[in-house]
Amino acid sequence: AERGKLVFTENDTCVACHGADGKGNKDMGGPNLTDKIALYGATVEDVKAQVTKPRHGVMPAWSARLDETTIKQLAVYVYTLGGGEKVAASQ
């Protein structure tokens, strides 16, 4: 998760849309990653799929920009922000 946090915080696009704290930027179309709302699933694999091949036109696909290991690290970090853990716990 620490490597994923580094990727997230050093990537201007992640921070611009989701905020440095992951709470989102509605003006940019970036959802809050720390709440219980998971539009496309809440597991690490769901997050990884959204980073790799997003299901909407706002978020760019990162599969051409980041390798698979980095995407997985990023997905684990996003999951640890709490949104995924909260949804999984409530299911």
C-alpha positions, 0 to 999 in steps of 0.5 A: 500500500505504501508504494501505491500511496507514493504513486497516487500522491506523486501523480498529478492526475490522481490528486487533481481528481481525487484530492491528496486525501482521496476525498474527491473533487466533484468539479473534476469528476473525481469521486470520494475514495474514502466513503462507502459508495463504490460505483463499480465494486469495492474489492481490490480487483474491482478497483484495479479494473477501474484503474486499468479500464475505466467504465466512464469517460472522465477517468483515463485508462492507466494500463498504457501508462502504468505497469500491472504491478504498479496498478495493483499497488495503486489499487491496494492503496485506494482500497485502504483509504477506507471506501472498499473496506467499509463496503466489504465489511457491510456486505 
